[in-house]
Amino acid sequence: MAELKADPNPIIVDKELRETKGTTTIYYMKDLDQELWERTDGGSWSQINVFKRTKNKEKEAEFRGRYDITLKPGQFYDVAVFESNRGPLPSVDPSLVTELRVLVLRFVLCNGRRL
């Protein structure tokens, strides 16, 4: 069974602390015959090489792992698990197993209160 999780989600960027970006950790579990895909801000999907992304050369990365992603306020990041050779390409009928969207929010101070 495929599973995706981000911690934290949403990412909170605090303007008062002069933060300009934030990082979350994506955790995934999938079957060997499933593929991990990603896109940022609704752009084109691309398949993730789990060994490079997780910096884990062990066979375990094909099944589960984690990696960090850094985003700026207003951006969003989508990660999804698809059946093998059934990813989000125009030439195939995609077979989505599960998906996750990470949002980035900016906290600002207004009249002494965080919004």
matplotlib code that plots the C-alpha trace (Angstrom):
import matplotlib.pyplot as plt

x = [0.0, 1.4, 1.7, 2.9, 3.4, 5.1, 6.4, 5.6, 2.6, 2.0, 5.4, 5.3, 7.6, 7.8, 8.4, 9.2, 12.2, 13.2, 12.6, 12.3, 11.8, 11.0, 11.8, 9.6, 10.5, 8.6, 8.2, 7.1, 6.2, 5.3, 5.4, 8.3, 6.2, 5.1, 6.7, 7.2, 6.5, 6.7, 5.9, 6.1, 3.5, 1.4, 4.2, 5.2, 5.4, 8.8, 9.6, 11.8, 15.0, 14.5, 18.2, 19.5, 16.8, 17.1, 20.9, 20.3, 21.9, 20.3, 17.4, 15.2, 14.8, 12.7, 10.1, 10.4, 12.5, 12.5, 13.9, 13.7, 12.1, 12.6, 9.9, 9.1, 5.8, 3.1, 4.6, 3.1, 4.6, 2.8, 4.2, 2.3, 2.6, 1.5, 1.4, 4.5, 4.6, 1.2, 2.6, 1.1, 2.2, 0.1, 0.8, -0.6, -3.7, -2.4, -3.1, -2.8, -2.4, -2.0, -1.0, 0.0, 0.2, 2.5, 1.6, 3.8, 2.3, 3.9, 3.1, 3.1, 2.5, -0.4, -1.2, 1.0, -0.9, 0.2, -2.0]
y = [0.0, 3.4, 6.2, 9.8, 12.3, 15.7, 17.1, 19.9, 20.5, 23.3, 24.9, 28.2, 31.0, 33.8, 37.2, 38.7, 36.3, 37.3, 33.8, 33.6, 29.9, 26.8, 23.0, 20.0, 16.3, 14.0, 10.4, 7.8, 4.1, 2.3, -1.1, -2.1, -1.8, 1.8, 5.1, 8.3, 11.6, 15.3, 18.8, 22.3, 25.0, 22.9, 22.5, 19.4, 16.1, 14.4, 11.0, 10.9, 8.8, 7.7, 6.6, 10.1, 12.0, 10.1, 9.7, 6.1, 3.5, 0.6, -1.4, -0.1, 3.3, 1.5, 0.8, 3.6, 6.7, 10.4, 13.5, 17.3, 19.9, 23.6, 26.1, 29.8, 31.3, 30.9, 27.8, 24.4, 20.9, 17.8, 14.3, 11.2, 7.5, 6.0, 2.4, 1.4, 2.8, 4.6, 8.0, 11.4, 11.5, 12.5, 9.2, 6.9, 6.6, 7.5, 5.2, 7.3, 5.4, 8.3, 12.0, 14.7, 18.5, 20.6, 24.3, 27.2, 30.0, 33.2, 34.6, 38.4, 40.7, 43.0, 45.3, 43.1, 40.0, 37.2, 36.5]
z = [0.0, -1.0, 1.5, 1.4, 4.2, 4.6, 7.9, 8.3, 6.0, 5.5, 5.6, 7.7, 6.7, 9.3, 7.7, 11.1, 11.4, 7.9, 6.6, 2.8, 2.4, 4.3, 4.2, 4.6, 4.7, 2.3, 3.6, 1.1, 1.0, -2.2, -3.9, -6.0, -9.2, -8.4, -9.4, -7.5, -9.5, -8.6, -9.8, -8.4, -8.9, -11.2, -13.7, -15.6, -13.8, -13.6, -12.3, -9.2, -9.1, -5.5, -5.1, -6.0, -4.2, -0.9, -1.3, -0.4, -2.7, -0.9, -2.4, 0.4, -1.4, -4.0, -1.3, 1.2, 2.1, 2.8, 1.2, 1.9, -0.4, 0.1, -1.2, -1.0, 0.2, -2.4, -3.9, -3.7, -4.3, -5.5, -5.1, -6.3, -6.6, -9.9, -11.2, -13.2, -16.7, -16.0, -14.9, -15.8, -19.4, -22.4, -24.1, -21.4, -19.3, -15.8, -12.9, -9.7, -6.5, -4.0, -4.0, -1.6, -1.9, 0.3, 0.7, 1.9, 4.0, 5.2, 8.7, 9.0, 12.0, 11.8, 14.7, 16.9, 15.9, 13.7, 10.7]

ax = plt.figure().add_subplot(projection="3d")
ax.plot(x, y, z, "-o")
ax.set_aspect("equal")
plt.show()
